[in-house]
Amino acid sequence: MGTPDALVDLLRRNASRTEEDRRIAEENMTALREADLFRLLVPRRLGGRQANIRTLVEVSAELGRGCGSTAWTTSLINIAGWIVGLYPERAQREMYGTDPHARACTALPPTATSRAADGGQVVTGRWGFVSGCLHADWALLGMPVTDGSGQQPDQGLALVPMDRLSVEDTWQVAGMRGTGSHTLVADDVFVPSHRILSVTRAREGVYATEFEDEALYRSAFVPVLALSLVGPQLGMARGGLDLVLASLEKGRGISHTFYADARAASSTQMQLAEATHLIDTAALHLTRAADDVDRWAAGGRRMPLLDRARVRMDAAAVARCSREAMDILLTLEGARSFAEANPLQRLWRDLETAGRHALLNPSATSELYGRALLGIEEQISPLI
């Protein structure tokens, strides 16, 4: 594609088609693969870039300026690549051995049943909201890990080839339509033990990879997952700002006022400043949180609870500030924002949908952080 701006322009041109088709336009997927943007967090020894979390959020924010669905899907495919880097080398090589460009999607909730079998588990279940499943070769699926007596000593994440699963078309939504976040179904699928990652241990910062010198794969589990969701949302807010600035540059007036050029109105100037300030605030929270995750990983120590809780709070703040900025931009642009031909309304719908992800629940993240600040050991969620 040549330059980042050219790639963003391509995504913007294909955004309507991506939404209508309810999947990422193939032209987008080709361009992203050619730019090697699906392997940001794949181990270098397996052909990936093995970048860091700051790089992930900056790339996904830039892509979000062009198309929210494409940015979201790209970010979550990358985060699946990072999770695979936490598995034993044997599992990693099974995924990337024949195709170094293999992609995975992820469904963390353990909405399945399992039974112990020789050398692994047999899994049956349904997983909804699986973003990127239409473009994945493998899936990471939350599951209970059971022993021979049927008890559940652990929660796991099973790495399963997509050809062992079926996809049910369930993604009929108001926003983020292009992500194709359908439902995956497994019926008595055997998963060998080396392809089951312990989520319980991952939350504690203990991973199965044998490569302890790879700092990226020491990053804190839940903070990384949370941050992967908000880079695209910052990008959508920036994309909205791009559109409104372009509209103002045309010299349009303000209806039912004497302003022939909206740029001359103090109300325009103040709203534009407030929206931009909110976007800048979101960016500051995002980069601080990503840098914190990267710094603790590079230092080889587990990120403390208080810091992890703050990252959850920061991620929720990115979503909130991005949505508040978009609300101001819509008011600034007026009723024309909601014309179907206006891409601003799609960014708004995408942002309102993405911002409601459960990991970004503002009340829950505030309570998590407040309890951590007060030193209260009992928490409301294990996902910190």
C-alpha positions as CSV (number, residue, x, y, z in Angstrom):
1,M,0.0,0.0,0.0
2,G,3.0,2.3,0.2
3,T,2.2,4.5,3.2
4,P,0.0,4.3,6.3
5,D,-2.2,7.0,5.0
6,A,-2.8,5.0,1.8
7,L,-3.8,2.0,3.8
8,V,-6.2,4.1,5.9
9,D,-7.7,5.5,2.7
10,L,-8.2,2.0,1.4
11,L,-10.0,0.9,4.6
12,R,-12.1,4.1,4.5
13,R,-13.1,3.4,0.8
14,N,-14.1,-0.2,1.7
15,A,-15.8,0.5,5.0
16,S,-19.3,0.6,3.5
17,R,-18.8,-2.7,1.6
18,T,-17.2,-4.3,4.7
19,E,-20.4,-3.4,6.7
20,E,-22.8,-4.5,4.0
21,D,-21.0,-7.8,3.5
22,R,-20.7,-8.3,7.3
23,R,-17.0,-9.3,6.8
24,I,-13.8,-7.5,6.2
25,A,-13.3,-6.7,2.5
26,E,-10.8,-9.1,0.9
27,E,-8.9,-6.1,-0.5
28,N,-8.4,-5.0,3.1
29,M,-7.2,-8.4,4.2
30,T,-4.8,-8.6,1.3
31,A,-3.3,-5.2,2.0
32,L,-3.0,-5.9,5.7
33,R,-1.2,-9.2,5.1
34,E,1.1,-7.5,2.6
35,A,1.9,-4.9,5.2
36,D,2.5,-7.8,7.7
37,L,0.1,-6.3,10.1
38,F,-1.4,-9.6,11.3
39,R,1.9,-10.9,12.8
40,L,2.8,-8.0,15.1
41,L,2.8,-10.2,18.2
42,V,3.8,-13.5,16.7
43,P,7.2,-14.8,17.9
44,R,10.1,-13.7,15.7
45,R,11.4,-17.2,15.6
46,L,8.2,-18.2,13.9
47,G,8.3,-15.5,11.3
48,G,6.5,-12.8,13.3
49,R,7.5,-9.3,14.3
50,Q,7.4,-9.9,18.1
51,A,6.7,-6.1,18.6
52,N,5.2,-4.8,21.9
53,I,1.8,-3.8,23.2
54,R,2.5,-0.1,22.5
55,T,3.0,-1.0,18.8
56,L,-0.3,-3.0,18.8
57,V,-2.4,-0.1,20.1
58,E,-0.8,2.5,17.9
59,V,-1.3,0.4,14.8
60,S,-4.9,-0.5,15.6
61,A,-5.6,3.2,16.4
62,E,-4.3,4.2,13.0
63,L,-6.4,1.6,11.2
64,G,-9.5,2.7,13.2
65,R,-9.4,6.0,11.4
66,G,-10.4,4.2,8.2
67,C,-12.7,1.4,9.3
68,G,-13.6,0.4,12.9
69,S,-14.5,-3.2,12.0
70,T,-11.2,-3.8,10.1
71,A,-9.2,-2.3,13.0
72,W,-11.0,-4.3,15.6
73,T,-10.6,-7.6,13.7
74,T,-6.9,-6.9,13.0
75,S,-6.2,-6.1,16.7
76,L,-7.9,-9.3,17.9
77,I,-6.2,-11.4,15.3
78,N,-2.9,-10.0,16.6
79,I,-3.9,-10.6,20.2
80,A,-4.7,-14.2,19.3
81,G,-1.1,-14.4,17.9
82,W,0.2,-13.2,21.2
83,I,-1.8,-15.8,23.2
84,V,-0.5,-18.5,21.0
85,G,3.0,-17.3,22.0
86,L,2.1,-18.3,25.5
87,Y,1.6,-21.9,24.6
88,P,4.3,-24.6,24.6
89,E,6.5,-24.5,21.5
90,R,4.9,-27.8,20.2
91,A,1.5,-26.1,19.9
92,Q,3.0,-23.0,18.4
93,R,4.8,-25.0,15.7
94,E,1.6,-27.0,14.9
95,M,-0.2,-23.7,14.1
96,Y,2.6,-21.9,12.2
97,G,4.7,-24.9,10.9
98,T,3.0,-25.2,7.6
99,D,1.7,-21.6,7.3
100,P,3.7,-18.8,9.1
101,H,0.8,-16.5,8.2
102,A,-1.8,-18.6,10.0
103,R,-4.4,-16.5,11.9
104,A,-6.5,-17.3,15.0
105,C,-9.6,-15.9,16.6
106,T,-10.4,-16.0,20.3
107,A,-13.4,-16.6,22.6
108,L,-12.4,-16.5,26.2
109,P,-15.6,-17.4,28.1
110,P,-15.7,-21.1,28.9
111,T,-19.1,-21.7,27.3
112,A,-18.5,-25.4,26.8
113,T,-18.5,-28.8,28.4
114,S,-15.5,-31.2,28.4
115,R,-14.5,-34.6,29.5
116,A,-11.0,-36.0,30.2
117,A,-9.6,-38.3,27.5
118,D,-6.3,-40.0,27.0
119,G,-3.8,-37.1,26.4
120,G,-6.3,-34.3,26.4
121,Q,-9.9,-33.2,26.6
122,V,-13.0,-33.7,24.5
123,V,-14.8,-30.5,24.1
124,T,-18.4,-29.6,23.1
125,G,-19.8,-26.1,23.1
126,R,-20.9,-22.8,21.6
127,W,-19.0,-19.6,21.7
128,G,-20.6,-16.3,20.6
129,F,-19.2,-13.0,19.6
130,V,-16.1,-14.5,18.0
131,S,-14.6,-11.5,16.1
132,G,-12.4,-12.5,13.1
133,C,-13.7,-16.1,12.9
134,L,-14.4,-15.6,9.1
135,H,-10.7,-15.0,8.5
136,A,-9.1,-17.4,10.9
137,D,-7.4,-20.8,10.5
138,W,-7.5,-21.6,14.2
139,A,-9.6,-20.7,17.2
140,L,-8.8,-20.2,20.9
141,L,-11.8,-21.4,22.8
142,G,-12.5,-21.1,26.5
143,M,-13.4,-24.4,28.2
144,P,-13.5,-26.1,31.6
145,V,-10.7,-28.6,32.2
146,T,-12.0,-31.7,33.9
147,D,-10.3,-34.7,35.5
148,G,-11.2,-38.3,35.4
149,S,-13.9,-37.9,38.1
150,G,-15.6,-35.1,36.2
151,Q,-14.4,-32.4,38.6
152,Q,-13.1,-29.1,37.2
153,P,-9.6,-28.2,38.5
154,D,-8.9,-25.6,35.9
155,Q,-10.2,-23.3,33.2
156,G,-8.4,-23.6,29.8
157,L,-8.1,-22.1,26.4
158,A,-8.2,-24.7,23.7
159,L,-6.3,-24.2,20.4
160,V,-8.5,-25.8,17.7
161,P,-8.2,-25.9,13.9
162,M,-11.2,-24.1,12.3
163,D,-11.9,-27.1,10.1
164,R,-13.0,-29.0,13.3
165,L,-15.6,-26.3,14.0
166,S,-18.8,-24.9,12.4
167,V,-19.8,-21.2,12.1
168,E,-23.3,-20.1,12.8
169,D,-24.4,-16.8,11.3
170,T,-25.6,-15.0,14.4
171,W,-24.0,-11.5,14.0
172,Q,-26.9,-9.2,13.2
173,V,-26.1,-6.0,15.0
174,A,-26.3,-2.2,14.8
175,G,-22.6,-1.6,14.8
176,M,-19.3,-3.3,14.1
177,R,-21.1,-5.4,11.5
178,G,-18.0,-6.0,9.5
179,T,-16.3,-7.9,12.2
180,G,-18.4,-11.0,11.4
181,S,-18.4,-11.9,15.1
182,H,-20.5,-15.1,14.7
183,T,-20.9,-18.1,16.9
184,L,-18.5,-21.1,16.8
185,V,-19.7,-24.6,17.5
186,A,-17.7,-27.7,18.5
187,D,-19.2,-31.2,18.8
188,D,-16.9,-33.7,20.6
189,V,-13.7,-32.2,19.4
190,F,-10.5,-33.8,20.9
191,V,-7.9,-31.3,22.0
192,P,-4.5,-32.6,23.1
193,S,-3.2,-31.3,26.4
194,H,-0.3,-29.3,24.9
195,R,-2.9,-27.2,23.0
196,I,-4.8,-26.3,26.2
197,L,-3.5,-23.2,28.0
198,S,-4.4,-22.8,31.6
199,V,-6.3,-19.5,32.0
200,T,-6.1,-19.8,35.7
201,R,-2.3,-19.8,35.6
202,A,-2.3,-17.2,32.9
203,R,-4.2,-14.8,35.1
204,E,-1.4,-15.3,37.6
205,G,1.3,-14.5,35.1
206,V,2.4,-18.1,34.6
207,Y,2.6,-19.2,31.0
208,A,3.5,-22.5,29.3
209,T,6.1,-21.1,26.8
210,E,9.6,-22.5,27.2
211,F,11.1,-19.2,25.9
212,E,11.5,-17.2,29.1
213,D,13.8,-14.7,27.4
214,E,11.0,-13.4,25.2
215,A,9.7,-10.4,27.2
216,L,6.6,-9.9,25.1
217,Y,5.2,-13.3,26.4
218,R,5.6,-12.2,30.0
219,S,3.1,-9.4,29.5
220,A,0.1,-9.3,32.0
221,F,-2.7,-11.4,30.6
222,V,-5.9,-9.5,31.3
223,P,-4.4,-6.0,30.8
224,V,-3.2,-7.0,27.3
225,L,-6.7,-8.3,26.5
226,A,-8.3,-5.1,27.6
227,L,-5.9,-2.9,25.7
228,S,-6.5,-4.8,22.5
229,L,-10.1,-3.6,22.5
230,V,-9.5,0.2,22.8
231,G,-6.8,1.1,20.2
232,P,-9.5,0.7,17.4
233,Q,-11.9,2.9,19.4
234,L,-9.4,5.7,19.7
235,G,-8.9,5.4,16.0
236,M,-12.7,5.7,15.3
237,A,-12.8,8.9,17.3
238,R,-9.9,10.2,15.3
239,G,-11.6,9.2,12.1
240,G,-14.7,11.2,13.2
241,L,-12.5,14.2,13.9
242,D,-10.9,13.8,10.4
243,L,-14.4,13.9,8.8
244,V,-15.7,16.9,10.7
245,L,-12.5,18.9,10.0
246,A,-12.9,18.1,6.3
247,S,-16.5,19.2,6.4
248,L,-15.6,22.5,8.1
249,E,-12.8,23.1,5.6
250,K,-15.6,23.3,2.9
251,G,-16.7,26.6,4.5
252,R,-20.3,25.5,5.3
253,G,-22.5,27.6,7.5
254,I,-24.6,27.0,10.6
255,S,-28.3,26.6,9.7
256,H,-30.7,29.1,11.3
257,T,-27.9,31.5,12.3
258,F,-26.0,34.3,10.6
259,Y,-22.8,32.3,10.4
260,A,-22.0,31.7,6.7
261,D,-18.8,29.9,7.8
262,A,-19.1,27.6,10.8
263,R,-15.4,28.0,11.6
264,A,-16.0,31.6,12.7
265,A,-18.4,30.6,15.4
266,S,-17.1,30.4,19.0
267,S,-19.4,27.4,19.6
268,T,-17.6,25.5,16.7
269,Q,-14.2,26.4,18.1
270,M,-15.1,25.3,21.6
271,Q,-16.7,22.1,20.6
272,L,-13.8,21.2,18.3
273,A,-11.4,21.9,21.1
274,E,-13.3,19.8,23.6
275,A,-13.6,16.9,21.3
276,T,-9.9,17.0,20.4
277,H,-9.0,17.3,24.0
278,L,-11.0,14.2,24.8
279,I,-9.3,12.3,22.0
280,D,-5.9,13.4,23.3
281,T,-6.9,12.3,26.8
282,A,-7.9,8.9,25.5
283,A,-4.5,8.6,23.7
284,L,-2.6,9.5,26.9
285,H,-4.4,6.9,28.9
286,L,-3.9,4.3,26.2
287,T,-0.2,4.9,25.7
288,R,0.5,5.1,29.5
289,A,-1.2,1.8,30.1
290,A,0.5,0.1,27.1
291,D,3.9,1.4,28.3
292,D,3.2,0.1,31.8
293,V,2.5,-3.4,30.5
294,D,5.6,-3.4,28.3
295,R,7.8,-2.1,31.1
296,W,6.8,-4.7,33.6
297,A,7.2,-7.4,31.0
298,A,10.7,-6.2,30.1
299,G,11.6,-6.2,33.7
300,G,10.7,-9.8,34.1
301,R,8.4,-9.2,37.0
302,R,4.7,-9.8,37.3
303,M,2.6,-6.6,37.1
304,P,1.2,-5.8,40.6
305,L,-2.5,-6.0,41.2
306,L,-2.9,-2.2,41.6
307,D,-1.2,-1.6,38.3
308,R,-3.3,-4.2,36.5
309,A,-6.5,-2.7,37.9
310,R,-5.4,0.7,36.8
311,V,-4.9,-0.6,33.2
312,R,-8.4,-1.9,33.3
313,M,-9.6,1.5,34.4
314,D,-7.4,3.2,31.7
315,A,-8.9,1.0,29.0
316,A,-12.4,1.9,30.1
317,A,-11.4,5.6,30.1
318,V,-10.2,5.3,26.5
319,A,-13.6,3.9,25.4
320,R,-15.5,6.5,27.4
321,C,-13.5,9.5,26.2
322,S,-13.6,8.3,22.6
323,R,-17.4,8.0,22.7
324,E,-17.8,11.4,24.4
325,A,-15.6,13.0,21.7
326,M,-17.7,11.4,19.0
327,D,-20.9,12.7,20.6
328,I,-19.6,16.3,20.5
329,L,-18.5,15.8,16.9
330,L,-22.0,14.6,15.9
331,T,-23.5,17.7,17.5
332,L,-21.0,19.9,15.7
333,E,-21.7,18.3,12.4
334,G,-25.5,18.4,13.0
335,A,-28.3,16.2,11.6
336,R,-26.3,15.6,8.4
337,S,-24.2,13.2,10.5
338,F,-27.0,10.6,10.3
339,A,-27.4,10.5,6.6
340,E,-26.7,6.9,5.5
341,A,-24.2,8.3,3.0
342,N,-22.3,10.0,5.7
343,P,-19.5,7.7,7.1
344,L,-19.7,9.6,10.4
345,Q,-22.8,7.7,11.4
346,R,-21.1,4.3,10.8
347,L,-18.1,5.3,13.0
348,W,-20.6,6.4,15.7
349,R,-22.5,3.1,15.6
350,D,-19.3,1.1,15.6
351,L,-17.9,3.1,18.5
352,E,-21.1,2.8,20.5
353,T,-21.1,-0.9,20.0
354,A,-17.4,-1.6,20.6
355,G,-17.4,0.6,23.8
356,R,-19.9,-1.7,25.4
357,H,-17.5,-4.7,25.6
358,A,-17.8,-6.4,29.0
359,L,-14.1,-5.8,29.8
360,L,-14.7,-2.1,29.5
361,N,-17.7,-1.8,31.8
362,P,-17.1,1.5,33.5
363,S,-18.8,0.7,36.7
364,A,-17.0,-2.7,37.1
365,T,-13.6,-1.2,36.2
366,S,-14.1,1.6,38.7
367,E,-15.0,-0.8,41.5
368,L,-12.0,-3.0,40.6
369,Y,-9.7,-0.1,40.8
370,G,-11.2,1.4,43.9
371,R,-10.9,-1.9,45.8
372,A,-7.3,-2.2,44.7
373,L,-6.6,1.3,45.9
374,L,-8.1,0.5,49.3
375,G,-6.2,-2.8,49.6
376,I,-9.4,-4.8,49.7
377,E,-8.4,-8.4,48.9
378,E,-11.8,-9.6,47.8
379,Q,-12.4,-8.6,44.2
380,I,-15.5,-8.7,42.0
381,S,-13.8,-10.5,39.0
382,P,-10.8,-12.7,38.4
383,L,-10.1,-10.8,35.2
384,I,-7.5,-8.3,36.5
